[in-house]
Amino acid sequence: MVRFDFNFFVNCIFEIIFKVPYTLYLGCVSFALSIFIAIMLVALRGSKIAPVRGLAGLYISFFRSTPYITQLFIFYYGLPQIFFSLRSISAETAFIVSVALNTSAFNAEIIRGGLMSVDKGQKEAAISIGLSKFQTMKEIIVPQAFISIFPSLGNALVGTIKNTAVAFTIGVVEILSQAKIAAAIGYNFMEAYIAAGIVYWLLIVCVDLIQRQLEVRIYRFL
Protein backbone atom coordinates (compact mmCIF):
# COMPACT_ATOMS: atom_id res chain seq x y z
CA MET A 1 0.00 0.00 0.00
CA VAL A 2 1.31 3.42 -0.98
CA ARG A 3 1.69 5.74 2.01
CA PHE A 4 1.57 9.50 1.61
CA ASP A 5 4.22 11.10 3.84
CA PHE A 6 2.47 14.31 4.90
CA ASN A 7 5.39 15.58 7.00
CA PHE A 8 7.75 15.23 4.06
CA PHE A 9 5.16 16.91 1.83
CA VAL A 10 4.95 19.97 4.12
CA ASN A 11 8.72 20.20 4.53
CA CYS A 12 9.13 19.90 0.78
CA ILE A 13 6.78 22.82 0.16
CA PHE A 14 8.83 25.07 2.45
CA GLU A 15 12.03 23.86 0.80
CA ILE A 16 10.67 24.56 -2.68
CA ILE A 17 9.35 28.01 -1.75
CA PHE A 18 12.93 29.24 -1.38
CA LYS A 19 13.32 28.69 -5.14
CA VAL A 20 10.32 30.90 -6.03
CA PRO A 21 12.36 34.16 -6.27
CA TYR A 22 14.91 32.49 -8.55
CA THR A 23 12.16 30.99 -10.70
CA LEU A 24 10.53 34.42 -11.01
CA TYR A 25 13.90 35.89 -11.93
CA LEU A 26 14.35 33.35 -14.74
CA GLY A 27 10.83 33.91 -16.03
CA CYS A 28 10.72 37.71 -15.80
CA VAL A 29 14.18 38.34 -17.27
CA SER A 30 13.43 35.95 -20.14
CA PHE A 31 10.08 37.63 -20.76
CA ALA A 32 11.52 41.16 -20.70
CA LEU A 33 14.19 40.15 -23.21
CA SER A 34 11.54 38.48 -25.37
CA ILE A 35 9.50 41.70 -25.53
CA PHE A 36 12.55 43.60 -26.79
CA ILE A 37 13.18 40.97 -29.48
CA ALA A 38 9.47 40.85 -30.37
CA ILE A 39 9.35 44.61 -31.00
CA MET A 40 12.33 44.30 -33.34
CA LEU A 41 10.64 41.40 -35.14
CA VAL A 42 7.46 43.43 -35.64
CA ALA A 43 9.53 46.28 -37.08
CA LEU A 44 11.38 43.88 -39.39
CA ARG A 45 8.13 42.29 -40.58
CA GLY A 46 6.93 45.76 -41.55
CA SER A 47 10.07 46.46 -43.56
CA LYS A 48 9.80 47.40 -47.21
CA ILE A 49 12.71 45.04 -47.98
CA ALA A 50 11.28 41.64 -48.91
CA PRO A 51 14.26 39.51 -47.71
CA VAL A 52 14.14 41.21 -44.31
CA ARG A 53 10.42 40.49 -44.00
CA GLY A 54 11.07 36.92 -45.07
CA LEU A 55 13.81 36.34 -42.48
CA ALA A 56 11.61 37.74 -39.70
CA GLY A 57 8.76 35.51 -40.82
CA LEU A 58 11.08 32.48 -40.96
CA TYR A 59 12.31 33.18 -37.43
CA ILE A 60 8.77 33.40 -36.10
CA SER A 61 7.69 30.27 -37.97
CA PHE A 62 10.61 28.20 -36.64
CA PHE A 63 10.29 29.17 -33.00
CA ARG A 64 6.50 28.83 -32.99
CA SER A 65 6.48 25.47 -34.78
CA THR A 66 9.18 23.49 -32.98
CA PRO A 67 9.09 22.16 -29.38
CA TYR A 68 10.76 24.49 -26.92
CA ILE A 69 12.87 21.74 -25.35
CA THR A 70 14.32 20.99 -28.80
CA GLN A 71 15.33 24.64 -29.15
CA LEU A 72 16.90 24.60 -25.68
CA PHE A 73 18.98 21.50 -26.46
CA ILE A 74 20.08 22.94 -29.82
CA PHE A 75 21.19 26.15 -28.12
CA TYR A 76 22.87 24.55 -25.08
CA TYR A 77 24.25 21.29 -26.48
CA GLY A 78 24.33 21.75 -30.25
CA LEU A 79 25.59 25.25 -31.04
CA PRO A 80 28.69 25.03 -28.76
CA GLN A 81 29.94 22.20 -31.00
CA ILE A 82 29.96 24.65 -33.92
CA PHE A 83 30.70 27.93 -32.14
CA PHE A 84 33.42 27.23 -29.57
CA SER A 85 32.87 30.60 -27.88
CA LEU A 86 29.49 29.34 -26.65
CA ARG A 87 31.10 26.53 -24.66
CA SER A 88 31.70 28.88 -21.75
CA ILE A 89 28.07 29.98 -21.54
CA SER A 90 26.35 29.04 -18.28
CA ALA A 91 23.22 26.89 -18.14
CA GLU A 92 21.31 29.80 -16.62
CA THR A 93 22.25 32.18 -19.45
CA ALA A 94 21.51 29.55 -22.08
CA PHE A 95 18.09 28.97 -20.58
CA ILE A 96 17.20 32.67 -20.35
CA VAL A 97 18.28 33.37 -23.93
CA SER A 98 16.54 30.29 -25.37
CA VAL A 99 13.28 31.07 -23.57
CA ALA A 100 13.47 34.67 -24.77
CA LEU A 101 14.02 33.57 -28.38
CA ASN A 102 11.09 31.17 -28.19
CA THR A 103 8.67 33.52 -26.43
CA SER A 104 9.57 36.47 -28.67
CA ALA A 105 8.07 34.68 -31.68
CA PHE A 106 4.70 34.42 -29.94
CA ASN A 107 4.90 37.93 -28.48
CA ALA A 108 5.71 39.38 -31.91
CA GLU A 109 2.45 37.98 -33.27
CA ILE A 110 0.54 39.32 -30.26
CA ILE A 111 2.01 42.81 -30.74
CA ARG A 112 1.47 42.75 -34.51
CA GLY A 113 -2.13 41.68 -34.02
CA GLY A 114 -2.69 44.50 -31.52
CA LEU A 115 -1.28 47.11 -33.90
CA MET A 116 -3.40 45.80 -36.76
CA SER A 117 -6.54 45.89 -34.60
CA VAL A 118 -6.44 49.70 -34.47
CA ASP A 119 -8.68 51.16 -37.16
CA LYS A 120 -6.71 52.52 -40.12
CA GLY A 121 -9.01 55.53 -40.23
CA GLN A 122 -7.51 56.82 -36.99
CA LYS A 123 -4.02 56.71 -38.48
CA GLU A 124 -5.19 58.54 -41.58
CA ALA A 125 -6.99 61.13 -39.46
CA ALA A 126 -3.90 61.73 -37.34
CA ILE A 127 -1.70 62.23 -40.39
CA SER A 128 -4.29 64.56 -41.95
CA ILE A 129 -4.09 66.94 -38.96
CA GLY A 130 -0.32 67.16 -39.27
CA LEU A 131 0.99 64.49 -36.92
CA SER A 132 4.13 62.67 -38.04
CA LYS A 133 4.21 58.89 -38.35
CA PHE A 134 6.16 58.68 -35.10
CA GLN A 135 3.68 60.92 -33.27
CA THR A 136 0.78 58.91 -34.69
CA MET A 137 2.26 55.66 -33.42
CA LYS A 138 3.12 57.16 -30.03
CA GLU A 139 -0.09 59.07 -29.37
CA ILE A 140 -2.76 57.10 -31.25
CA ILE A 141 -1.81 53.59 -32.32
CA VAL A 142 0.38 52.23 -29.50
CA PRO A 143 -1.87 53.23 -26.53
CA GLN A 144 -4.91 51.55 -28.11
CA ALA A 145 -2.92 48.50 -29.20
CA PHE A 146 -1.41 48.17 -25.72
CA ILE A 147 -4.87 47.93 -24.15
CA SER A 148 -5.86 45.08 -26.46
CA ILE A 149 -2.62 43.10 -26.12
CA PHE A 150 -2.02 43.48 -22.37
CA PRO A 151 -4.12 40.43 -21.33
CA SER A 152 -2.43 38.29 -23.99
CA LEU A 153 1.02 39.43 -22.87
CA GLY A 154 0.02 38.59 -19.31
CA ASN A 155 -0.85 35.06 -20.41
CA ALA A 156 2.49 34.88 -22.23
CA LEU A 157 4.28 35.85 -19.00
CA VAL A 158 2.47 33.06 -17.17
CA GLY A 159 3.54 30.62 -19.87
CA THR A 160 7.13 31.83 -19.61
CA ILE A 161 7.19 31.30 -15.85
CA LYS A 162 5.81 27.77 -16.30
CA ASN A 163 8.44 27.11 -18.97
CA THR A 164 11.10 27.49 -16.27
CA ALA A 165 10.23 23.92 -15.27
CA VAL A 166 12.18 22.75 -18.32
CA ALA A 167 15.37 24.31 -16.92
CA PHE A 168 16.11 21.22 -14.83
CA THR A 169 17.00 19.34 -18.04
CA ILE A 170 20.22 21.36 -18.32
CA GLY A 171 21.00 21.53 -14.61
CA VAL A 172 19.38 24.82 -13.58
CA VAL A 173 17.93 24.40 -10.08
CA GLU A 174 14.50 26.05 -9.89
CA ILE A 175 11.21 24.87 -8.36
CA LEU A 176 10.90 21.56 -10.19
CA SER A 177 14.61 20.80 -9.88
CA GLN A 178 14.47 21.39 -6.14
CA ALA A 179 11.47 19.05 -5.89
CA LYS A 180 13.37 16.38 -7.83
CA ILE A 181 16.39 16.71 -5.54
CA ALA A 182 14.20 16.46 -2.43
CA ALA A 183 12.34 13.45 -3.84
CA ALA A 184 15.53 11.55 -4.66
CA ILE A 185 16.64 11.51 -1.02
CA GLY A 186 13.81 9.31 0.24
CA TYR A 187 12.14 8.35 -3.04
CA ASN A 188 9.07 10.42 -2.09
CA PHE A 189 8.38 11.42 -5.68
CA MET A 190 4.62 11.77 -5.38
CA GLU A 191 4.80 14.10 -2.38
CA ALA A 192 7.59 16.19 -3.91
CA TYR A 193 5.95 16.67 -7.30
CA ILE A 194 2.54 17.44 -5.79
CA ALA A 195 4.29 20.03 -3.61
CA ALA A 196 5.95 21.52 -6.69
CA GLY A 197 2.62 21.63 -8.50
CA ILE A 198 0.96 23.46 -5.61
CA VAL A 199 3.78 26.00 -5.40
CA TYR A 200 3.56 26.64 -9.15
CA TRP A 201 -0.21 26.98 -8.88
CA LEU A 202 -0.05 29.51 -6.02
CA LEU A 203 2.69 31.43 -7.81
CA ILE A 204 0.67 31.72 -11.02
CA VAL A 205 -2.46 32.70 -9.07
CA CYS A 206 -0.49 35.58 -7.51
CA VAL A 207 0.84 36.66 -10.91
CA ASP A 208 -2.69 36.52 -12.32
CA LEU A 209 -4.04 38.68 -9.50
CA ILE A 210 -1.33 41.28 -10.10
CA GLN A 211 -2.10 41.24 -13.82
CA ARG A 212 -5.80 41.87 -13.18
CA GLN A 213 -5.04 44.78 -10.87
CA LEU A 214 -2.75 46.29 -13.49
CA GLU A 215 -5.44 45.87 -16.15
CA VAL A 216 -7.91 47.83 -14.00
CA ARG A 217 -5.38 50.62 -13.44
CA ILE A 218 -4.43 50.77 -17.13
CA TYR A 219 -8.06 50.95 -18.27
CA ARG A 220 -8.72 53.76 -15.79
CA PHE A 221 -5.62 55.68 -16.84
CA LEU A 222 -6.30 55.38 -20.57
Backbone torsions as a table, in degrees:
resi	resn	phi	psi	omega
1	MET	NA	132.6	-179.6
2	VAL	-77.0	128.7	180.0
3	ARG	-109.7	129.3	178.8
4	PHE	-88.0	117.9	-178.7
5	ASP	-86.0	95.9	-175.1
6	PHE	-67.2	-38.2	179.9
7	ASN	-62.8	-43.7	177.4
8	PHE	-63.8	-39.6	179.4
9	PHE	-58.7	-47.3	-179.3
10	VAL	-66.0	-45.0	179.3
11	ASN	-62.2	-36.6	-179.5
12	CYS	-66.3	-38.6	177.9
13	ILE	-59.9	-47.4	-179.6
14	PHE	-65.2	-34.6	178.3
15	GLU	-68.1	-40.1	-178.6
16	ILE	-71.2	-35.0	-177.3
17	ILE	-56.3	-31.8	-179.9
18	PHE	-64.9	-16.9	178.4
19	LYS	-93.4	-1.8	-179.9
20	VAL	-62.8	-47.2	178.7
21	PRO	-58.2	-41.3	-179.9
22	TYR	-67.4	-39.1	177.3
23	THR	-63.3	-42.4	176.9
24	LEU	-63.6	-38.8	177.3
25	TYR	-59.5	-48.6	179.6
26	LEU	-59.9	-45.9	-177.4
27	GLY	-68.1	-46.1	-175.5
28	CYS	-71.0	-41.0	178.3
29	VAL	-65.1	-43.0	177.8
30	SER	-60.8	-43.0	-177.3
31	PHE	-67.9	-42.8	179.0
32	ALA	-60.5	-43.5	177.8
33	LEU	-64.6	-36.8	-179.8
34	SER	-66.3	-34.6	177.9
35	ILE	-64.6	-42.7	178.3
36	PHE	-60.6	-46.0	179.7
37	ILE	-66.2	-39.2	-178.6
38	ALA	-62.3	-41.0	179.1
39	ILE	-62.6	-41.0	177.2
40	MET	-64.7	-39.4	179.1
41	LEU	-64.0	-41.1	178.1
42	VAL	-62.3	-42.1	178.0
43	ALA	-63.6	-41.0	-179.7
44	LEU	-67.8	-36.7	178.9
45	ARG	-69.2	-20.2	176.6
46	GLY	-94.1	5.8	-179.2
47	SER	-66.7	151.4	177.2
48	LYS	-82.2	-9.0	-179.9
49	ILE	-90.3	115.5	-174.2
50	ALA	-57.9	-46.2	179.5
51	PRO	-60.3	-34.7	179.1
52	VAL	-66.7	-45.4	176.7
53	ARG	-60.0	-40.8	-179.0
54	GLY	-64.1	-42.2	179.7
55	LEU	-65.7	-40.6	178.0
56	ALA	-64.0	-41.7	178.0
57	GLY	-65.4	-37.7	178.3
58	LEU	-65.4	-42.3	177.2
59	TYR	-58.2	-50.0	-178.3
60	ILE	-62.7	-42.6	-179.6
61	SER	-62.0	-43.9	-177.9
62	PHE	-64.3	-50.2	-174.1
63	PHE	-73.9	-22.4	175.8
64	ARG	-83.2	-24.2	-169.5
65	SER	-102.6	-8.4	-179.6
66	THR	-113.4	148.7	-179.8
67	PRO	-60.1	139.8	-178.0
68	TYR	-60.1	-40.7	-177.0
69	ILE	-62.6	-31.0	175.5
70	THR	-64.9	-43.4	178.8
71	GLN	-62.8	-41.5	179.3
72	LEU	-61.4	-45.2	-179.1
73	PHE	-67.8	-37.0	176.8
74	ILE	-62.0	-43.9	-176.4
75	PHE	-70.9	-41.4	-173.6
76	TYR	-87.8	-37.7	-176.5
77	TYR	-103.3	-34.5	-173.9
78	GLY	-83.4	-54.7	-175.3
79	LEU	-59.8	-37.0	178.3
80	PRO	-61.0	-20.7	176.7
81	GLN	-74.2	-21.2	179.0
82	ILE	-100.0	-45.7	179.8
83	PHE	-107.4	101.5	-174.3
84	PHE	-62.6	-25.1	-179.3
85	SER	-66.0	-21.0	-179.6
86	LEU	-82.0	-6.1	-178.4
87	ARG	-68.7	-21.5	-179.1
88	SER	-90.0	-2.4	-177.3
89	ILE	-70.1	139.4	-179.6
90	SER	-78.4	159.7	178.5
91	ALA	-62.6	-37.7	179.5
92	GLU	-62.3	-47.8	-179.9
93	THR	-64.1	-42.4	178.8
94	ALA	-60.3	-40.3	-179.4
95	PHE	-67.3	-47.0	-178.7
96	ILE	-60.1	-45.9	-178.4
97	VAL	-66.1	-43.6	-177.7
98	SER	-66.5	-39.2	176.2
99	VAL	-64.5	-41.8	179.5
100	ALA	-62.3	-43.1	179.0
101	LEU	-62.6	-42.7	-180.0
102	ASN	-66.5	-50.5	-175.3
103	THR	-67.9	-30.7	-178.8
104	SER	-61.3	-32.9	179.7
105	ALA	-64.1	-41.6	178.7
106	PHE	-72.0	-42.5	179.8
107	ASN	-65.1	-33.3	178.3
108	ALA	-61.9	-41.2	178.7
109	GLU	-69.4	-35.2	176.6
110	ILE	-63.6	-47.5	-178.9
111	ILE	-65.6	-43.6	179.4
112	ARG	-61.7	-41.9	178.4
113	GLY	-63.2	-39.1	178.6
114	GLY	-65.1	-41.7	179.0
115	LEU	-65.8	-37.9	-179.4
116	MET	-73.7	-19.8	-179.0
117	SER	-74.2	-18.0	179.1
118	VAL	-75.5	130.3	-177.2
119	ASP	-58.1	131.8	-179.0
120	LYS	-62.6	-26.7	179.7
121	GLY	-61.2	-32.1	179.2
122	GLN	-68.8	-38.5	177.0
123	LYS	-64.4	-44.4	180.0
124	GLU	-64.3	-39.5	179.3
125	ALA	-65.9	-40.0	-179.9
126	ALA	-64.7	-41.9	179.5
127	ILE	-67.7	-34.6	-178.2
128	SER	-68.1	-24.5	179.2
129	ILE	-94.6	8.2	172.3
130	GLY	102.3	4.1	177.9
131	LEU	-75.4	142.4	176.2
132	SER	-75.1	170.3	178.7
133	LYS	-62.6	-38.4	178.8
134	PHE	-65.1	-45.4	178.8
135	GLN	-63.1	-38.1	178.9
136	THR	-63.1	-44.9	178.4
137	MET	-64.1	-44.4	-175.8
138	LYS	-69.1	-44.1	-172.0
139	GLU	-93.1	-27.7	-172.2
140	ILE	-114.5	-56.2	-170.1
141	ILE	-74.8	-54.6	-173.7
142	VAL	-61.1	-46.1	179.6
143	PRO	-57.6	-42.3	-179.7
144	GLN	-70.6	-39.2	179.0
145	ALA	-65.6	-38.4	-178.2
146	PHE	-61.3	-39.2	179.2
147	ILE	-61.6	-41.8	-176.4
148	SER	-75.0	-28.9	-175.4
149	ILE	-95.4	-12.8	-175.3
150	PHE	-57.5	-46.9	178.1
151	PRO	-60.9	-39.0	179.7
152	SER	-67.0	-39.2	176.8
153	LEU	-66.5	-34.3	175.8
154	GLY	-62.8	-41.8	176.5
155	ASN	-64.8	-36.4	177.9
156	ALA	-65.0	-37.8	177.2
157	LEU	-63.1	-42.9	178.0
158	VAL	-60.2	-44.3	178.3
159	GLY	-62.4	-37.2	178.8
160	THR	-66.0	-41.9	178.5
161	ILE	-63.6	-41.1	178.7
162	LYS	-67.8	-30.6	178.2
163	ASN	-64.5	-18.3	179.3
164	THR	-62.5	-18.4	179.5
165	ALA	-63.9	-21.8	-179.9
166	VAL	-76.5	-15.8	-174.8
167	ALA	-60.7	-25.9	-177.8
168	PHE	-63.5	-21.1	-178.3
169	THR	-68.2	-18.5	177.5
170	ILE	-117.4	14.9	172.6
171	GLY	92.6	10.8	176.5
172	VAL	-84.1	126.1	-175.3
173	VAL	-93.2	99.4	174.2
174	GLU	-118.0	-152.3	-173.8
175	ILE	-58.8	-53.8	-177.1
176	LEU	-66.0	-38.4	178.1
177	SER	-62.1	-42.3	179.2
178	GLN	-63.6	-38.6	177.7
179	ALA	-64.1	-40.6	179.4
180	LYS	-64.9	-41.0	178.5
181	ILE	-63.4	-44.9	179.9
182	ALA	-64.1	-39.4	-177.9
183	ALA	-66.9	-35.1	-175.8
184	ALA	-67.8	-22.6	-177.9
185	ILE	-66.4	-48.9	-178.1
186	GLY	-119.3	13.5	-178.9
187	TYR	58.2	34.0	176.6
188	ASN	-94.9	64.7	-173.4
189	PHE	-69.0	-40.4	-178.7
190	MET	-62.0	-48.3	-179.2
191	GLU	-62.2	-42.4	-177.0
192	ALA	-66.7	-44.2	-176.7
193	TYR	-74.8	-31.3	173.1
194	ILE	-65.7	-41.4	177.1
195	ALA	-60.2	-43.5	178.4
196	ALA	-62.7	-41.8	179.3
197	GLY	-62.1	-41.2	179.4
198	ILE	-66.1	-41.6	179.1
199	VAL	-63.4	-44.9	176.1
200	TYR	-58.7	-44.9	-178.8
201	TRP	-59.5	-50.4	-179.9
202	LEU	-62.8	-38.4	178.8
203	LEU	-62.5	-46.5	-179.0
204	ILE	-68.5	-35.1	176.0
205	VAL	-60.6	-43.0	178.5
206	CYS	-63.9	-43.5	178.0
207	VAL	-62.0	-40.5	-179.9
208	ASP	-65.3	-39.6	178.1
209	LEU	-64.1	-42.7	177.6
210	ILE	-62.6	-42.1	179.0
211	GLN	-60.1	-43.7	-179.2
212	ARG	-64.8	-39.2	177.6
213	GLN	-65.0	-40.4	177.6
214	LEU	-65.2	-37.9	177.8
215	GLU	-60.2	-45.0	179.7
216	VAL	-60.6	-44.9	-179.0
217	ARG	-65.6	-40.4	-179.7
218	ILE	-65.7	-43.0	-179.6
219	TYR	-64.9	-35.5	178.0
220	ARG	-69.7	-40.3	-177.1
221	PHE	-68.6	-40.2	-177.1
222	LEU	-91.6	NA	NA
